[in-house]
Amino acid sequence: MTNLRPNTSDLAFRSFTRRRLLEVGAASPFGLYLPQLFASEGKSNSSGLPGFGKAKSCVVIFLWGGPGQQDLWDPKPEAPSVVRSEFAPISTSVTGTQLTDQLPHLSRQAERFSIVRSVTHKDFEHGTAAYTALTGYPHPLPGTNTVARPDDFPTYGAIRTKLAPTSRPVPDFVVLGPVMHQGARPPLAGQNAGFLGPGYDAFRIGEDPSSADFSVSGVAPQAGLTDFRYEARKKLVTTFDERQPSRGIHADGLSELYRRAFGLLGSEQTRRAFRLDDEKVSLRDGYGRTKFGQSLLLARRLVEARVPLITVNWAKLNADEWDTHADNYGRLRKMLPPFDQSLAAFLQDLDERSLLDETLVVCLGEFGRTAKINEKAGRDHWPDCYSIVMAGGGIRRGEVYGASNRTASYPVDRDVAPWDIAATMYHLMGLDPTTHIQNRQGQPLPIAKGRVVEGLLA
């Protein structure tokens, strides 16, 4: 008998490999265990704010390490020379809005996105701050770099999968990029389904879409698995499931696991979305032949396939991450040109295909960087004020929301917490932020603790 019981710290993060999908399709469910999970309470839009449900898909672009707001989105040319960025401010396509000179492509796309310059929280550590960025919830042990635990609050894609699963034969939630770790520690908190259980985890693609031999395992049936055998396996599992004694709260997660497995195996739509070679060479070049660029191109194809939530992680990309404690400017001069090219191409491509208005794009890190340059010519962690970018899916275009002080160190206008960003995201995805789900202890928790940022809504 195949045993799928979680027994390692990384299991909740594993993507469905082809072998694992076929095991799910062929195995008896006797002995399976999934964590406690409960139904939600209510899904109606109680706020009456505009844009509810506007986003048919959401793309979360996570810049692991924390990019410096002063060097990207919030230049401060009048700041003292000891803190002022080496990068000069440049004008954008939106009058009065400036970016740094390392973002020329995005400066020409500024009418397609909005910048939030007043995001703030108090967690200085990567692990627990990343948890907050990826779930919208403050970690119960802030500043500890605590790794993933079964009681964690679920990440955005898991919540979306639980409360609004797609009826289309595509994954509900896809992550492009590796499982993130901080150094040699176990997986970072905030990346998985937490207390909802592994049935709501992402379909993860860790392979590099820019590589010549890129392919995705787990989305094609094994050789010899005919339609007849596929349907027979599906019926067999259903029969076993129906003859089991009631599993109560575990059954929902198990059913979700089966649904996703068979949906992927039987979906030509899913297989087609992963065929990057179908794209024109000129478009692939326009995105940039980097892992980040081709991941964003793949994300656009997944949006076209109506995957509800896609996360793109900038992590472990040629060892260049955004944690610039040393050689801040030297590292950013290498990282920002491909970032700029790829994100600008992604936003333009979505808009020209009439997809941006129904696709919410959120580009963020876990915090920002200090105004002061340290003795290693770097910037250190700074959660008190930083910037994120939001676009499409009901977000206003070409706006700057909030403001920071003269060194971009503290908000001085309309401060926003990560849980407010979460509430806004859920609102635009058609989920009332006050909707409750129950954790493993049976406690009802709202999916977002914050408020919808009305000033960002189109």
C-alpha positions, -999 to 999 in steps of 0.1 A, spaced: 0 0 0 13 35 -9 17 56 22 15 94 17 16 103 53 37 134 59 69 123 76 96 149 68 98 187 73 98 193 35 68 172 25 43 201 27 64 219 2 69 192 -24 54 196 -58 34 168 -73 59 148 -93 46 125 -120 53 95 -99 35 110 -69 5 120 -90 2 84 -103 5 71 -68 -24 93 -57 -44 81 -87 -38 44 -80 -35 41 -43 -62 32 -17 -67 61 6 -66 39 37 -43 54 63 -40 88 47 -37 117 71 -44 154 64 -44 181 91 -77 194 105 -96 217 83 -130 233 85 -154 252 63 -153 290 60 -179 313 73 -195 335 47 -181 348 14 -203 379 7 -189 413 1 -199 432 32 -178 463 26 -196 477 -5 -162 490 -18 -155 490 -56 -135 462 -73 -148 432 -54 -140 401 -74 -123 421 -102 -92 400 -102 -98 366 -119 -61 358 -113 -35 371 -89 3 371 -94 24 376 -63 61 385 -71 81 379 -40 116 396 -38 132 374 -11 156 395 10 140 429 10 148 454 -17 158 489 -7 130 514 -13 155 543 -17 172 525 -46 140 515 -65 106 530 -59 111 559 -36 142 580 -45 151 608 -22 174 632 -42 172 659 -14 183 635 13 217 641 30 246 627 10 254 600 36 221 583 30 211 594 -5 212 566 -32 239 566 -57 212 560 -83 198 592 -97 160 598 -99 144 598 -134 110 609 -145 83 584 -155 54 583 -178 33 596 -149 39 633 -143 54 639 -109 64 603 -102 101 593 -102 119 561 -100 157 555 -99 177 554 -131 182 516 -127 145 512 -137 142 528 -172 118 502 -186 95 504 -156 96 542 -157 80 540 -191 53 517 -178 44 537 -147 9 544 -159 2 507 -156 10 503 -119 7 520 -85 34 524 -58 26 521 -21 54 540 -4 42 537 32 41 500 41 52 494 77 56 467 103 80 459 131 96 426 123 133 429 114 140 392 107 137 376 73 119 344 83 90 358 103 88 390 81 85 369 50 58 349 67 39 382 72 45 392 35 32 359 22 2 353 45 -8 389 55 -5 377 92 21 388 118 40 358 130 32 348 166 69 347 173 82 379 155 119 384 151 128 347 156 132 334 121 110 305 131 107 279 103 75 265 88 52 247 113 19 228 109 0 256 128 11 284 104 -15 306 89 -20 296 52 -4 315 24 -25 335 -1 -28 307 -26 -39 281 -1 -67 304 12 -78 311 -24 -78 273 -31 -98 266 0 -124 293 -4 -127 297 -41 -114 266 -60 -114 268 -97 -138 246 -117 -113 246 -146 -89 217 -152 -59 238 -141 -41 241 -107 -56 264 -82 -22 276 -70 12 275 -87 46 286 -73 74 293 -97 107 290 -79 124 268 -53 113 262 -18 129 291 1 152 285 30 173 309 51 207 295 49 208 259 61 176 261 81 145 241 72 119 257 49 108 293 55 75 299 71 46 313 51 51 294 19 26 266 24 -10 258 34 -2 257 71 -31 245 92 -52 238 61 -30 209 53 -10 197 23 -41 192 2 -41 230 -3 -4 234 -10 9 248 -43 18 230 -74 55 240 -73 77 243 -103 113 246 -92 128 240 -126 144 270 -145 121 281 -174 150 297 -191 169 265 -195 169 248 -229 155 215 -216 128 231 -194 98 207 -188 74 202 -160 70 168 -144 36 157 -131 14 172 -158 15 143 -182 2 108 -177 27 80 -176 34 63 -210 7 36 -214 -19 53 -192 -48 54 -217 -79 74 -212 -97 42 -202 -71 33 -175 -70 69 -163 -108 69 -158 -107 35 -142 -81 47 -116 -102 77 -109 -133 56 -103 -113 31 -82 -101 58 -58 -136 73 -56 -150 39 -48 -125 33 -20 -132 68 -7 -170 62 -6 -166 29 13 -144 44 40 -159 53 74 -164 90 77 -132 108 81 -150 140 90 -127 170 90 -99 152 70 -121 144 40 -121 179 25 -84 180 22 -82 145 8 -108 153 -18 -89 184 -28 -57 164 -32 -75 139 -55 -92 166 -74 -59 184 -82 -41 152 -90 -66 140 -116 -72 175 -129 -36 179 -137 -33 144 -153 -63 150 -175 -57 186 -185 -44 194 -219 -50 231 -210 -24 228 -182 1 210 -203 -2 236 -230 4 265 -206 38 251 -197 50 251 -234 71 282 -235 85 272 -269 51 281 -283 60 318 -277 77 339 -303 114 342 -299 112 380 -299 87 380 -270 109 356 -250 138 378 -256 117 408 -246 111 393 -212 148 385 -209 163 350 -211 168 348 -173 150 326 -148 130 356 -135 121 368 -170 110 334 -182 92 327 -150 71 359 -155 64 348 -191 52 314 -177 31 333 -152 14 352 -180 6 319 -198 -8 306 -165 -30 337 -162 -43 330 -197 -51 294 -186 -70 311 -157 -49 297 -128 -63 317 -98 -31 324 -80 6 323 -91 35 332 -70 69 340 -86 98 339 -61 130 358 -68 152 335 -47 185 318 -53 188 334 -87 226 332 -95 231 338 -58 217 373 -62 191 380 -36 179 413 -23 195 411 12 222 437 4 241 440 37 273 444 17 281 460 -17 245 473 -20 251 493 -52 273 468 -69 248 440 -64 219 461 -74 236 472 -106 236 435 -116 201 427 -103 181 457 -113 185 457 -151 170 421 -156 144 428 -129 134 461 -147 133 445 -181 112 415 -171 87 431 -149 81 459 -174 76 434 -202 52 414 -180 30 443 -172 30 455 -208 23 421 -222 -7 415 -198 -21 449 -207 -18 445 -245 -35 411 -242 -64 428 -222 -55 407 -192 -42 433 -168 -76 447 -157 -86 412 -144 -51 402 -131 -39 415 -98 -1 419 -96 16 424 -63 54 429 -62 68 430 -27 96 420 -3 94 412 34 108 447 43 130 475 30 165 487 38 181 513 61 188 548 49 223 546 64 249 528 45 269 505 68 306 498 70 303 471 43 288 495 18 254 478 23 220 486 37 205 466 66 170 454 74 143 481 78 106 472 82 95 506 95 89 519 60 92 504 25 75 503 -9 56 477 -29 41 478 -63 5 468 -72 -12 467 -106 -43 455 -124 -72 436 -110 -90 466 -97 -60 487 -86 -57 523 -97 -32 530 -124 -3 555 -122 -8 564 -85 15 568 -56 -2 559 -23 13 572 9 46 589 15 77 585 35 100 611 52 130 626 36 152 595 41 124 570 33 127 557 69 92 563 83 57 569 68 44 604 70 12 599 51 -14 570 50 7 542 65 -3 507 54 4 474 72 9 441 54 -24 428 67 -41 458 49 -24 447 17 -38 412 24 -73 425 29 -71 445 -3 -59 415 -22 -87 392 -9 -113 419 -16 -102 422 -53 -101 384 -55 -137 383 -45 -132 371 -9 -146 392 20 -115 398 43 -138 392 73 -144 356 62 -133 332 89 -115 299 87 -108 276 117 -73 266 127 -63 232 140 -74 242 175 -109 251 162 -104 288 166 -121 310 140 -97 334 123 -104 361 97 -85 356 65 -72 391 69 -68 412 100 -65 445 82 -86 469 63 -91 472 26 -71 502 13 -98 521 -4 -75 546 -19 -59 519 -41 -91 508 -56 -100 519 -91 
